[in-house]
Amino acid sequence: MLSMAKGIKVGSEVRVLRGKFSTQKGVVQASEGVGRARKWIVKLNGGVLERFSARTLELEQRHLITPPSTSIRAVSQEEEDSCSSNTSSDESSTSDNDEMREVDEDGASRRASDVSERSTELDFWKMMMPADLMRNIIEATNLHTEMAQKPLDYEQLQHFFGILLAMTLASGGERRDMWKTESNGPFPAPALGRYMACHDFERIFRNLKLCVYTDEELADDPWLPIRSAVDSFNRNRRGGISPGVTLCADESMGSWRGLAAKVDDAVVGLPHVTKIARKPEGVGTEYRTLSCGETKIMLQLEIQEGKVPMQGKEYAKDYGSGTSSLLRLTRYWSGSDRTVVADSAFASLKTAEALHKHRGLRFIGLVKTAHKRFPKAWLQKYPYTNRGDHCVLQANIDGRQYMAVGWNDKKLKMFISSTSRTTEALCPAYKKRFRQSTPEDRTSAPCVVFYKEVKRPAVVEAYFDNANAIDVHNHLRQGGLELERHWKTQTWWHRNFATIFGMCESDAYLAFRYFHPLAPILSHREFTERLSLQLLTYKSSFHDTGPSARLRKHMPVAPNEQPLQTVVAKIMSSHTLKTNMRECPVFQYKRQRLEQDEEGTSHNGRVPSVQRKCSVCCERKTAYYCDECTQLHEEIVPICNPGSTKPGFTSCLAFHIDQVAIAL
């Protein structure tokens, strides 16, 4: 294997290091010889010249000629049900992966049908939030006695989720402050009572449950309250996301500062608390996670349940904790020839061998402590001259080539790889540095920012380009959304659900930013604001036919080239307010039903009221209603008088027009 740290000229004499890993511990056989560099082949790629040896070019053409493409699509209920049976053997995993590859092959066409220019933030949220999880929440929550008179339905659940997101946008305060109608400072009051009453939210909040289980089942499996949510998440990602060529594995933490104990064999707190000091939120539930290196969307989760329970998991007895977790996380992508990138918690020669043997996957990992059968001491003693130099040792184990790479950065970093190249990368590592513009005056001179370039091999570039995928995702969830801090609870599975809920919201933002054809440059906060509003104004009548499908059949749809003002003008021309509710056909039909029962007798002259609460603000009664929406939904849609506005808010009619524009 040629070391390309200092560059090689065609035909020049070079030092060739031929290394072979020994199967015995601590023994490395290496020899040096003199050889001649092969003839270089120049390849034009996007206007940039890249240099490859003949052997490297041959391997690249054979392996990367048709890389898997990243795609996203909505998962139907039938597909989620078909994915509900979990497999445990390699044979069943391979058959499942064949089914997954069929989804991958037509992923591009399905993406075109699911994601369009009119796709909203709510559409991406529906793709990322598992439908069977929401169905389980509704079923389990309605079993409580307090929910009997007013059961939770799909529309109320979306409003509940919208309020949770709205809470993350508020700055401090108590939860009840979100229902204030008068502003107490420069910012307008949230007034969430327009969408859901405070007592209804608290009632759902108290009785929220993720699945149905008995006390006996809970005694056998203390993680049962949250396990169904994790399984639903994994099934949704398996059927809805086709990742790119690289998968990233890392840890994620769900913060928890509450109880973590058992009393008389009854779980009264988090069944197992993990403490990792280096994490920003280092106390709570640890998840081993897998994400797409290209989109950074989370693909699989696995709860770390404690030392003893994890020892009984699949592959744990043969390979240990890190390798077995990686094998379980990558089950659904067996045989896809993708590359897995992982940090020192997973990386070892044993991991690279196991992924090739059981999953048919390639591996690049940063080696620190798991250096059994790895030439760590040899790489540390190698005489590196400059920063950016690297050394490579190659081994052939069971017909598979493995590389041990030492890269001399500020500190020596060592990698194990079963893929990629060791030629010098076209894009060096950029190190951000600061210096004074005038070295003589270090007090008043402005600071100048510059970037120091450090050369690196292609295998190191491939690692660092993808290894931060889960770190970026965790930062969006914990540093941006911060739902776990705003959702104050003493119920441990509520906190774990807040973690999964935050992952779904972050995935929706990452998918919107990557897949939307005309995605604007939105910050995470702006995306959360839009999604929260769309969830708060969600109507269940759209659920069966997809978002806005019924509206599009009856309302004018503007072409893509028309500006937003034209769309709003057309909506305003068709969505007019009428005042005489007695002449409304829907009102007359309901009045007739109330005046007569099955035998035709009178109901004491009782008639429906001609004033209804506004469907936007839910505060003031009004006799005005939207004629277009009333005919469409076959139900009166009352709207406040456009001449009356609430302090701090726009008119209800304008808000209603915005809702229709978002739906279109």
N, C-alpha and C positions, 0 to 999 in steps of 0.2 A: 504494500500500500504506500503510495507516494504522499509525502507531507508537502502541502502546497503553501506553507506559511510564508516562505521567502520568494516564491515564484520560481518557475522552471522554464528555461528556454528550450526550444526544439533542438534536439540532437546533443544537448549538453550532458556531461556526466553528473549524476545525482546520487545521493545516498539513499538507498532503498532499505527500509526497515521491514523485515519480514517477522511478524510476531504471531505466536500461537498460544492461546490460553490452554493451560494444562488442567486436567480434571482433578488433579490433586491440589489441596488447599495451599495457597501461598507459593506455588511454583509457576513461574512464567518463563517460557523459552523464547528467546529473541536473538536474532542475528542480523548483522549489517553487511551489506554487499554493495557493489558498484554496478549500476545498470545505466541504460540510456532511456531518456524520456520518449514516450511514443509521439507520433505525429499528431499535432493539434488540429482539431476540426473547428472551424469558425461557423457559428450558427446565428442567424439573424432572428431576434425575437422581439417584436414590437419596436423595432428601430434601435435596439440596444444589442451590441455585440457581446456574446457570451462565449467563453472558451471552455471546451470540454475535451477530455481525452477520448480516444476512440471507444474504450471499454465503457466509460461513464455514459457517453451518448447512446450506446447500444442499450444499456440498462434503462436509461430514461425513456427511450422510445418504446421499450417493451412494457414498462410498468405504468407510465403516466400518459400514454397516448389517449386514453379515454377515462379521465378522472370522473368520479361520481359528482353530479351537480347537486347543489343545495336547493331545496324546494320546500314549500309549505302548502298545506291544504286543510280544509275543514274536515273533521272526522264525524261520520254519521253515527247514529246510535247503534246501528247494527254492527258496524265495525268495532266500536268499543266493546260491545257484548262479545264479539268473536275473539277479541284479544284478552278476555277476562281469565282464561285458563292459563296459568303460569306453568312454564316448562322447567324441568330440572336436569335433564340429561342433555348431552351434546347432540345426540341424534335428533331429539325434538327441537333443540335450538336451531339446528341446521334447517329443518323443515320450515320452522317459523321464519327463518331468514330468507328462505326462497320466496315465501309470501311477501315479505317486506321488500325484496328486490323487485317484485312486480309493481309495487307501489312506486319504487324509486324510478323505474324505467319510464313510467308515464307521469312522473311528478311534475314535469314542466307543463304539460297540458292541463293537469289538474290545478296547478298554480294559476294558470291563465284564467281558469273559470272561477276560482275562488277569490283571487285578488285582482281588483280592477281599479280604475281611476276613481271610482265612487266608493271604494271601500273606506270605511271610517275606522276610528280607533276602537269602536265597539265591535266591529267585525273581527279585528285581530284579537280582541279580548275573548270573544266566543271561541276562537280557534285554540286559545291557550288554556282557558278554564275548562276542565273536564266536565262534560254534561252529566255523566253518571255520578260524579261527586255532588253536584248541585241537587240531583234527584235524591241521593241518599240523605243530604242535609234536610231537605223538605220532609222526607218521610220520617226521619228520626226526631226532628224537632217537634213535629206535630203530635208525637206520642205523649208529650207532657200535658198534664191536666190544664195548665194555664193557657195552652194554645187551643183548647177545644172550641171556645166560642168564636175565635177569629183565627183560623188556621193560616199557616204560612203558605204562600203560593209563589210561583216563579217570578211574577212581577215584583212582589214585595221583597224577595231575596235580592233581586238586582238593585232595588232602591237601597236595601241594607248595605250591599257592597259599595254603592255609590257614596253613602254617608261615611263608610270607613275610609274611602279614599279622600273625601272632603276633609276629614279630621286630620289627615297628614298635611294638608295645605294650610291649616290654621296655625297660628303661633301661640302655643301654650294655652292655659286656661283649662277649665273643667269640661267634661263631655257635654254637660247640659248647656254650656254657653253656645253650642252650635245651633241652638233653637231660639236664641235671642232675636228679637225683631227691631231693637233700637241699637244703633251704633254707639260705642262708648269711646270712640277715638277717631282717628283719621280714616279707618277702614270701615266699610259697610258691614252691618250685621249679617251673619250667614243665613239666618231665618230658614233653616232646613224643614220647618213645619210645612212649607209649601209642598214637600214631597212625601214626608212621613212624620206622623206625630211622635213626640219624644217618648211617650209611654209605650207606643208600639215598638219603637226601636229598642228600648230597654227590655221589653218583654221578650223579643227575639234574642237579644243579647244574653239574657239570663238562661234561656232554655236551648241555646244553640248546641246542637249535637251533630256529629259527623256521620255516624252510622248506628245501626241497631245491634245491641249485644246484650247478653245476660251476665249476671254476676259470676256464674260458673265459668263462662268464656273469658271474662276479664281476669279471673284468678289464674287461669292457665296462660294467658298472654296479656301482660300488663300494658303492652303497647297497642292493644286492640283499638282504643278510641281514635288513634291517628293512622293506623296501618292502612285502612281502606282508602284514606286520602292519598297516601303515598302510592298505593297500587293504581289508583285512578290516574294520578299524575303520570306514572310511567306508561300506562296503556295509551293515554292521550298522545304523549310524545312519540311513542313507537309508531302509531298509525298516522300521525299528522305531520311529522318532520322527517325530511330526508337530508341528513347532514352532508357536509362536504368531505373532502379527502382526509381531514384531520379531526380527531377527537381529543378532547382535553379532559383529564381527570384531576380532581383536587378535592379539598375539604371545604364544607360550608357549615357555618354555625347558626343555630337558632338560639337567641339569647333567652336566658331564664334565671331569675334571681330568687325564685320562690322555694317551696318545699321540695325535698327530694328524699323521701323516706317511706318506709312501710310500717304500719301499725297493725299488729295482729294479722299479718299476711294480707292486709288490705292496702292498696296503693293510694296514698293520700297526696302524693306529689309526683314529680317527674321520675319515672322508673330508674333512669340512669343519667347522671350529670357528668359531662365531659368538661375538663378544664384545660385550655390551651392558652398559655400566657401570651404568645406572640400575636394572637388574633385580636382585632379591635373589640369584638364581643366574644370574649374567650371562655365564658361560662354558660353552659346550656346543653342543647342537643347537637351532637355532631352528625352531619350527613356526609357520606362519601358520594360525590356527584360526578356526572359525566356531561359534558357540553360539546356543542359544535365549535370547532376552532375558528370557523369563518364568520358565522353569525353570532356566536356567543350565547345561543339559546340553550337552556338547560334541557338535557335529554333524559337523564335517569337519576333517581335518588335512592339512597340506601341508608337507613337509620343505623347508627352504631349503638347497639343495645347493651353493651357491656362486654367484658372479657369472656365470661362463661357462655352467654348465649351466642356470641359470634363464633366461638370455637366449634359450634355444631352446624354452622352454615356450610353450604356446598364449597368444595375445594379447600376449606380452611385446614383440614387435617394434613393435606399433602403439600400445600404451598404457603401457609401462614396467612396473616391478616391482610397485608397490602396487596399481594398478588391475587388472593382469592376474591377480594372485593373488586378488583379490576376485571377479573374473569366474569363475575356475575353482572357487572355493569355493562359490559360489552357483549352480552349474550345475543342480543337481537341484531348485531351487525357482524355475525360470524361469516367468514368467507368473502367479505366485501373488499379485502386487501387495502383497507384504510390504515392510516398511521395514528397510533395513540401516543399522545404527549403527556408526560406526568412528571411530578416533582419527586423529591427524595423520599416522600412517604410511600411511594409505590415502586420506584426505580431500582432495578437490580438485574443481573444477568438471568436470574431465575424467572423474573417477570417477562423478559423478552422471549425466553424459550417457551414459557407457558402460553403466551399470546399466539405465538406461531403454531404451537402444537394443537391447542384446543379451539382457537378462534380464527386462525389464518390471517392475523393482523400484524402489522409492523409496529415498531416501538422506538421511541426516543425518550430517554429519561436522564435526569440529573442525579448522579450517584454521590451520596455522602457517607452514610453509615452502613448500608447494605452492600458491602463490597466482597462478599464471599465469591471466590473464583474470578474476581475482578482484579486486574493489575494496578491497584491503587498506588502501592508503594513504588512501582516502576515509573508510573506517570509523574509522581511527585519528585522523583530524583532526576528526571530528564532535564538536561541543561537548556532551559528556554532563554533565548537571547533578549528579545524585545517583547513589549506588551502586544498581544495579538498573535504571537506564535502558537502553534499547536502541534501536537504529536498524536499519531494514530497507531494503534495495534489492532490487528485483525485476527479473527479466529473462525475456524470452520467446525461447527458442531452439528452433527447429524445432517450434513448437507446444507446447512444454513450459515450465511456469513454474518458475523457480529463484529462490531467495531467498538473499541474503547478509545475515546478521544479525550485528550487533555488540552484545555484552552487556557492560555496564560493571560487572564484579564488582570484587574487589580489584585485579585486573589485567584488561585488556580481553581478552575471548574472542570469537573470530569463528567463525561456522558457515556452512556451505553446506547448503542443504536443498531438496529437491524435494517436500516433503510437510509436514504438520502446520500449525499455526496460529501467528500472531504475536501473538494476543491475550494478555493477562496470564494466567499460569497461576493456577489456584485454590490450588495448593500452592506456597508460596514455598520458596526454598532456606534450609535451616536450618543456621546456622553455630554450632558448639559453642564456647562461651567460658567463661572462668573469671574470677572476681573475688572480692575479699575482702568478707566480710559487713560489716566496719567499715573504711572507708578510712583511718581514723586509725591503727589498729593493724595493720600488715602482717606482723607476725611470728607472733603467736599466734592471730589470728582465723581461723576455719575458712574454707575456700574454697567459694564458691557456684558451682554449675554453672548456666548459663542458655544459651538458644539465641537467636541473633540472626536475624531474618527478613530475607531479601533477595528482593525481588520479581524475577520473571523471566518471559519469554514462554513460551508452551506448547511451542515448538520446542526451547528449552533444557531444559525439564523432561523432554521425551521423550528427549532425548539422555542426560542424566545418570541417568535412571531405568533405562537399559538398558546404558550403556557399561561398567559395572563387572562384567558377567556373567562374562567370562573371568578377570578379576582375582580374583573370588571363588572361581572354580573352581581357579585356580592356587594360591591360598592354602590351600584344602583339601588339595590334592595335595602341595604343597611345605612348607607350614607346619604341617599337621595330620598327614597320613599319613607323610611324610618317608621313603618307601620308598627313594628314591635314595640317601639317606645310610646307611641300614641295609643295603642290598644292596651289599656291597663286592665289586667285581669289576674285572678288568683287560680285560675283553672289551667293546668299545664297543657292540655290538648288545644285549648284556645290559642295559646302562645305558639304552639307548633303549627296550627292552622294559619296563624298570621304569617309565619315563615313561608309556607307553601303558597298562600295568597299573594305575598309579595313577590315570590318567584314568578307566578303567572303574570302579574302586572309588568314586571321587568321584561319577561319574555315577549309580552305583547308589544312593548315599546321597541325592543330590539328587532322584532319581526317587522313592525311598521317602518322602522328606519331603513331596513335592509331590502324588503320586498316590495313596498308600495311603489308603483310606477312613477307617481308624481309626489313623492313624500316631501313635504316642506322641511326645512331645517328647524325641527322642534327640539327644545330642551326636554329633559325628562319631566320637569315640573309642568311645562305647558301641555305635554301629552297627558299627564295625570289630571290636569284641570279639565281637558276636553272629555276624557273618558269618564270622569266623575259626573259631569253634567249629562252625558248620554246615558249613563246608568240611572241617574236620578229621574230622568224623563222617559225611561223605558216603558213601553206598553206591551203587555203580554200578547196582544193580538198579532204581533209581528213574529212571535216565536216559531210558529209552525212553518211558515213560508219563508223564513229568513228575514233579516232586517230590511224594512222599507219596501218589501216586495208588493204588499197590497197598495201602498201609496203610489208606487210607480205605475200601477195599472190605470189609475184614474187621474193622476195629476200630471201637468205638463212637465216634461223632462227636457232641460236645456242641453243643447250639444256642448261638447267640451270647449269649443272656442268661444262660447258666450260668457261674458263676465258675470260675476256674482250679482251685480246690481240688476241685470236682466232676469236672472233666476228669481230673485226676491220680488221683482215687479210682477212677474207672472203669477207667483204664489199669492201675492196680495190681491191681484185681480180676481182670482178664483176663490180664495178663502175670505169671504165677506161675512160680516156679522149681521145677524137679524135680531130684531127685538121682540116680535110677536111670537112667543113660544107656543101659544095656543094653536097656531096654524101649522106648527111643525108636524109632519106625519108621524114621526116617532112619538111625540108627545100625545097625539090623539090616540094612537094605538094603545099606549100604556094607560091612558085615561079610560079607554073602553074596557080594558082588562080589569081595572080596579072597580069600575062601576057595576060589573056583572060577574057573578061566579058561575060555576058549572050549571046551576039550575036557573040562571037568569035573574036571580033576586038582586036587590040593590044593596050596596054597602053603605047605607046611611048617608048617601050623597058625598062620600069622600072622594076627592079628586086630587091628582098630583099637583104639587106646588109649581107655580110659574116662575119661581126663582130657585136657582141652584147655586151651590158653591162653585166658584171659579176653578176650573180644572188646572190652572197654572199656579195661582197663589194659594188656593185652598183656604182662604181666609174670609173673603167678602162674597156675599150672595149677589147674584146678578141675573137679569132677565135676557141678557145678550147670549148668543150662541153662534158657533161657527157652522154655517149651513153645509159646507162641503164635507167637513169631517163627520158631522152628524149623519149625513146620508151614507158616508163610507162605512162607518163603524156601527150603524144602526143603533146608536146611543147618543143622547144629547151631550154635546161638548160645550159647556158654558164657558164664556170668556168675559172678563171684566170690561166695563165700558172703556173704550179707548181714550176717553177724555179724562179718566181718573187714573192717577199713578200713585204708587207707593213710595214713601221716602227712601231714597237710596237705591231704587230699582227702576228699571225701564218699565214701560207699560206691559200688561199681560198679553195684549195682542202682538206686540213686537216680539215678545218672548216666544209666543206660539208660532210666529212666522219663522223664527230661528230654529225651532224644533223641526218644522217641516223641511227647512233648507238642509239641516243636518241629515235628515232621513233620505233626502234626495241625493 
